[in-house]
């Protein structure tokens, strides 16, 4: 009796997200050349490749390995897909909050519901769904477990985790309401980044030294009239002193809405606690150019992005200034990159393509790791 009640409660919690996903799947618009199966299958093959030669346990041994993962981490959850149902294994009380702040525990709970909704919708579309169990680490950066394929939504580039779509697809409602009403030529020939101070734990000394990449860039651009690079959220500060010192910096400002940032032709992306998930998608969807600094973390579709074609690559403040110099010397010279970014987003980052990638990933995983 307990499992049906648990499933009913999960269905009720996920009903809004399920409805939104189905709406996104039915209302996607864009290019007529929909993502090719071979491209998405190539992404899945890339995820599974590190595990082709690894001997993985089955049956009781598999259950015991997953029980160990479930009971030793507050962020790792085991999803069991059987028939038309997605169940999440209950977590031992000692593991529910192990090493985590209450806000993190609440965040994990929300993410569990989001991914359960996504996986339930995947099962609904499968003609012959297989029974499969998967461990999903819902931290921003999952641990790289060497003897079992653990899912996450981003990973260090050398890690062997399997990548699901990132959580911002859920948080931003599959970007259904995301619009850029300004043409490239109607935007200011300037660059913009406004975001939080995430990226590292900040002591007062770290703030003084502009120790993180975001703080260093904000300091470098603070007097540059062509680059609006501002910190608008004091997070990960170790003390009130550090927070107050950060908020007193000349580059600190109130939050700025996305529509105001879209007034700039160039939108800068710099990693915080991992890759900037929504910022990359929203920039690619816009009429602006994504200017992306190197990322230590990988999202599932990053291998498809080409520097110089879909976005412009920058490693230093001088690279950003060079891009702006090129635009000033030949207005519109980077408009083609903005258009290519839009085509990429229409082809690969709308709900049908993201959903189909998830389907293919689950099929590939089930074939490799049967329950």
Buried (B, 14 or more C-beta within 10 A) or exposed (E): EEEEEBBEEBBEBBEEBBEBBEBBBEEBEBEEEBBEEEBBBEBBEEBBEBBEEEEBBEEEEBBEBBEEBBBEBBBBBBBBBBEEBBBBBEBEEEBEBBEBEEEBBEBBEBBBBBBBBBBBBBBEEBEEBBEBBBBBBBBBBBBBBEEBBBBBBBBBEEBBBBBBBBBBBBEBBBBBEBEBEBEBEEBEBBBBBBBBBBBBEBBBEBBEEBBBBBBBBBBBBBEBEBBBBBBBBBBBBBEEEBBEBBBEBEBBBEEBEBEEBBBBBBBBBBBBBBBBBBBBBBBBBBBBBBBBBEBEBBBBBBEBBEEEEBBBBBEEBEBBBEBBEEBEEEEEEBBEBBBBBBBBBBBBBBBBBBBBBBBBBBBBBBEBBBB
